[in-house]
Each structure stands twice: as structure tokens, then as C-alpha cells.
């Protein structure tokens, strides 16, 4: 590794906080020495980061792996709060995490400030299990989901709330790192904002009412179905409805009219010579 991981993060996050709104950082550090990463670029896709992480974990360097999910995390959450002392450990917004990365050293840590795309812990966990099983090592996997960070712009009230939640999450992560013993590897990742659906404040009550209403309808339908399931066939179903009765009446009237018409046509009697042309003297007088 060329530069220090934390220093690289702090340098890259000195740019605008919203440089890549759909990106998130990825951090990996371990108590064991790691092989060189395929790339030190601080802007990579999720597939590149996943492939690089797999190459670092291919040798199953430790027996314990901690997957830390921090939703809605940005690289700016690791930047210095004061540019004048950006090189000090207290300037990091997550001091416990930054301190752990520094303690791991350049040869046991790797990070990417801007990861474009979704980074999930499932493929990492599956790969670690397969790699360690292939080497005959029984690996222990732990997954920690920290509290979701609220999205807010710089200088707003919600930005202060975001920093408070970030501080609480860092404190929780610091307590975990203090009790860890033996060899371990920690991976911190986050899903980008674009994979988080927007939920307004009034959605939850509305969804709750709709869910309760649908449950009541489903319960009523189930009770009705149970009450009528044991009835006889002619009591359970109605075979002669008012609509069918009216259709029979109309059909009877139409058939009676049709029958009367056919009977009238059949009753007509006309002789065979009624339509023959007259050729006698009477016909000649009519022509004159």
C-alpha cells in the first residue's frame, strides 16, 4: 500500500460532500498482513471493489470476520472536521474507526473512498466461508448493522442530527473493537443513497391503517368461508336468482310472439291458380 489508508480517505473527502451522491466508502482492515490490493484508486465500481476484497481475503488471513453495515454512509463522514488539523486522530468524524485503521497499518488495511454501486455483505460472507473452508480453517462471521444515518445537507439541523447518530454508531463500533481478541478482519461498507427509497413522515400511519383494514377484510372473508363451507349444496349456492327469473319471463313472451307469427303464416290458404294470368274474354275487355 502506498499512502496511509486513513490519510487517503481524508484527502479524498476534502472535496465537496456531494461529489458522488450515489457512492459510498468501503474500508477493510485486519490484524494480519494483507497482500497488495489490485488498485489504490479511490473511485471504483462495486464489482471492482468486490473483486479486490476477494483477492485480499483469498488466503483466509484470520479466523474471525466482522461485516459492519452503515447505511447511508459517505466518504465525507471520515473527513476532518477542521482542515487545520486534518492529520490528527481527533479530527475524524468517526475517531474509533479511524484509530483502528491507523493501528492496522498500511500493510493490513485497504479502503476506497467512492464506490459506485451497491456493496452487499452477503457475497463477501459467502466468499470468506468458501475460502476458509477450502483451507481447512473454521472461520467465524459476525454481521453488525449500525443505525441508518439521516440524509441532510451541510449546515442544517438534520446535519447535526446526522453527526450525533454517526458519533453513536462510532462509539458502538469502538466498544466492539475493544473487546475483540485474537486475529480478526473488519469490513465496513454501505449501500448508496439511490438504493434507499424515500419515505415521507406520513407514510407509516397510512400504511398501518391500510394494513389493519386489509387484515380485517381477510379475517371477515375467512370467517364467512368457514361458516358456509359445511352447508348443503342448494343452501350454499343460489341457483335461481331474480335475474334468471326475469330472463325466463322475457324469453316466454318472445317465444309466444314468435309462435303466434309462425301459426298465422301457416294458416294462410291460397289456391294454386290464384296467381295464373287470365286469358279469357273478360281479360281482353279489361285490357281495352
C-alpha positions in Angstrom: 0.0 0.0 0.0 1.5 3.4 -1.0 -0.1 6.0 1.3 -1.9 5.5 4.6 -5.5 4.4 4.3 -6.9 7.0 6.6 -4.8 9.8 5.1 -6.1 8.8 1.7 -9.7 8.9 2.9 -9.2 12.3 4.5 -7.5 13.7 1.4 -10.2 12.4 -1.0 -13.1 13.7 1.2 -11.7 17.2 1.3 -13.7 17.8 -1.9 -17.4 18.6 -1.9 -19.5 16.3 0.3 -21.9 15.7 -2.6 -19.3 14.9 -5.2 -20.9 11.5 -5.8 -24.3 11.3 -4.2 -24.8 7.7 -5.2 -21.4 6.5 -3.9 -20.2 5.1 -0.5 -16.9 4.2 1.0 -15.5 0.7 1.7 -13.0 0.0 4.4 -11.1 -3.2 5.2 -8.5 -3.7 7.9 -7.1 -6.7 9.6 -4.8 -7.9 12.3 -2.9 -10.0 9.7 -0.8 -8.8 6.9 -2.7 -8.5 3.6 -1.4 -8.9 0.1 -1.2 -5.8 -2.1 -4.5 -4.6 -3.4 -5.1 -4.7 -7.2 -5.7 -1.0 -7.2 -5.4 2.0 -4.9 -7.8 4.1 -6.9 -10.3 5.9 -4.7 -13.1 5.8 -7.3 -14.2 2.3 -8.2 -17.3 0.4 -9.1 -18.8 -2.1 -6.7 -17.8 -5.0 -8.8 -14.1 -3.8 -8.8 -14.2 -3.4 -5.0 -15.8 -6.8 -4.5 -13.1 -8.4 -6.7 -10.3 -6.6 -4.9 -11.7 -7.6 -1.5 -11.9 -11.2 -2.6 -8.3 -11.1 -3.7 -7.3 -9.8 -0.2 -9.3 -12.5 1.6 -8.4 -15.4 -0.7 -5.8 -16.7 1.7 -8.3 -16.6 4.7 -5.9 -14.4 6.7 -7.8 -14.5 10.0 -10.3 -16.8 11.8 -12.9 -14.1 12.6 -14.6 -11.6 10.2 -16.8 -8.7 11.2 -19.1 -7.2 8.5 -20.2 -3.8 9.5 -23.1 -2.2 7.6 -23.5 1.5 8.0 -26.5 2.6 5.8 -26.3 6.0 4.0 -22.6 6.5 4.8 -20.4 8.8 2.7 -16.7 9.3 2.4 -17.2 12.8 3.9 -18.1 11.1 7.2 -14.4 10.3 7.6 -13.1 13.7 6.6 -11.5 16.1 9.1 -13.9 18.4 10.9 -11.1 21.1 10.9 -8.9 21.4 7.9 -6.1 22.8 10.0 -5.7 19.6 12.0 -6.8 17.0 9.4 -3.9 14.8 10.2 -4.8 14.3 13.8 -6.8 11.4 15.0 -9.4 13.6 16.8 -10.3 15.4 13.6 -12.0 12.3 12.1 -15.8 12.2 12.4 -15.5 8.5 13.4 -12.4 8.6 15.6 -12.7 5.0 16.8 -12.8 3.6 13.3 -10.0 5.9 12.1 -7.9 4.9 15.0 -8.4 1.2 14.3 -7.5 1.7 10.7 -4.3 3.6 11.7 -3.4 0.9 14.2 -3.7 -1.8 11.5 -1.1 -0.1 9.4 -0.5 0.3 5.7 0.1 -3.4 5.1 -3.1 -4.6 6.8 -5.7 -2.1 5.6 -7.3 -1.1 2.3 -10.1 1.4 1.5 -11.9 3.1 -1.3 -13.5 6.5 -0.7 -16.0 6.4 -3.6 -17.7 3.1 -4.5 -20.2 3.5 -7.3 -22.9 0.9 -6.9 -24.3 -1.3 -4.2 -21.9 -3.1 -1.9 -23.5 -6.0 0.0 -22.1 -8.1 2.7 -23.6 -11.4 1.5 -21.2 -12.1 -1.3 -18.3 -11.2 1.0 -19.5 -13.6 3.7 -20.1 -16.4 1.2 -16.6 -16.0 -0.3 -14.9 -15.9 3.1 -16.7 -19.1 4.1 -15.7 -20.9 0.9 -12.1 -19.6 1.0 -11.6 -20.6 4.7 -13.3 -24.0 4.2 -11.0 -24.7 1.3 -8.0 -24.1 3.5 -9.5 -26.1 6.4 -10.0 -23.1 8.6 -13.1 -22.7 10.6 -14.0 -19.0 10.2 -16.4 -17.1 12.4 -18.6 -14.5 10.7 -20.4 -11.7 12.5 -22.6 -9.1 10.9 -23.3 -5.7 12.6 -26.0 -3.3 11.3 -25.5 0.2 12.6 -28.3 2.8 12.8 -29.2 4.4 9.5 -27.7 7.9 9.0 -30.2 10.6 8.2 -29.7 12.4 4.9 -29.1 16.1 5.3 -27.3 19.0 3.7 -24.4 20.8 5.3 -25.2 23.4 7.9 -28.8 22.2 8.6 -30.4 20.9 11.8 -30.6 17.4 10.3 -26.8 17.6 9.6 -26.3 18.0 13.3 -28.6 15.0 13.9 -26.6 13.0 11.4 -23.3 13.8 13.2 -24.9 12.7 16.5 -26.1 9.4 15.0 -22.7 8.9 13.4 -21.0 9.5 16.8 -23.2 7.0 18.5 -22.5 4.4 15.8 -18.8 5.0 16.1 -19.0 4.6 19.8 -20.8 1.3 19.4 -18.2 0.2 16.9 -15.4 1.3 19.2 -16.8 -0.8 22.0 -16.8 -3.8 19.7 -13.3 -3.3 18.6 -12.1 -3.1 22.3 -13.5 -6.5 23.2 -12.1 -8.2 20.1 -9.2 -10.5 20.8 -7.1 -12.8 18.6 -7.0 -12.3 14.9 -9.8 -10.7 13.0 -10.7 -8.8 9.9 -13.2 -5.9 9.8 -15.1 -4.8 6.6 -17.2 -1.6 6.7 -19.5 -0.9 3.8 -22.7 1.0 2.9 -25.4 0.9 0.3 -25.6 4.1 -1.8 -28.5 6.6 -1.4 -30.1 5.6 -4.7 -31.0 2.2 -3.2 -32.8 3.8 -0.3 -36.5 4.6 -1.1 -37.8 7.9 0.0 -40.4 7.6 2.8 -42.3 10.7 3.9 -43.2 11.2 7.5 -46.9 10.4 7.0 -46.4 7.1 5.1 -46.1 4.8 8.1 -49.5 5.6 9.7 -51.2 5.3 6.3 -49.6 2.0 5.7 -50.6 0.9 9.2 -54.2 1.8 8.6 -54.3 0.1 5.2 -52.7 -3.0 6.6 -55.1 -3.2 9.5 -58.1 -2.7 7.1 -56.9 -5.4 4.8 -56.3 -7.8 7.7 -59.9 -7.1 8.9 -61.3 -7.8 5.4 -59.2 -11.0 5.2 -60.4 -12.2 8.6 -64.1 -11.5 7.7 -63.8 -13.3 4.4 -62.1 -16.3 6.2 -64.9 -16.4 8.8 -67.6 -16.3 6.1 -65.9 -19.0 4.2 -65.7 -21.2 7.3 -69.4 -20.6 8.2 -70.6 -21.6 4.7 -68.3 -24.5 3.9 -70.4 -27.1 5.7 -73.8 -26.1 4.3 -75.8 -28.2 1.8 -75.3 -27.5 -1.9 -78.6 -25.8 -2.5 -78.2 -23.7 0.6 -74.6 -22.7 -0.1 -75.3 -21.6 -3.7 -78.2 -19.7 -5.2 -79.2 -21.3 -8.4 -82.4 -19.3 -9.2 -81.8 -15.6 -8.9 -84.1 -12.7 -9.8 -82.1 -12.0 -12.9 -82.6 -15.6 -14.1 -86.4 -15.4 -13.3 -86.7 -12.1 -15.4 -84.8 -13.7 -18.3 -87.3 -16.7 -18.3 -90.3 -14.3 -18.4 -88.8 -12.3 -21.3 -87.9 -15.5 -23.1 -91.5 -16.8 -22.7 -93.0 -13.6 -24.2 -90.7 -13.6 -27.1 -91.3 -17.3 -27.8 -95.1 -16.7 -27.6 -94.9 -13.9 -30.2 -92.8 -16.0 -32.5 -95.1 -18.9 -32.2 -98.2 -16.7 -33.0 -96.5 -15.4 -36.1 -95.5 -18.8 -37.3 -99.0 -20.1 -36.7 -100.5 -17.1 -38.7 -98.3 -17.8 -41.6 -99.1 -21.5 -41.6 -102.8 -20.8 -41.6 -102.9 -18.9 -44.9 -104.8 -20.8 -47.7 -104.3 -19.8 -51.3 -105.4 -21.8 -54.4 -102.9 -22.9 -56.9 -104.5 -20.8 -59.7 -104.7 -17.6 -57.8 -101.6 -16.2 -59.4 -102.3 -17.5 -63.0 -102.7 -14.9 -65.8 -106.3 -14.7 -67.1 -106.6 -15.3 -71.0 -110.4 -15.3 -71.4 -112.8 -12.6 -72.9 -113.0 -10.9 -69.6 -109.3 -10.3 -69.5 -109.4 -8.8 -73.1 -112.2 -6.4 -72.1 -110.1 -5.2 -69.1 -107.2 -4.5 -71.5 -109.4 -2.5 -73.8 
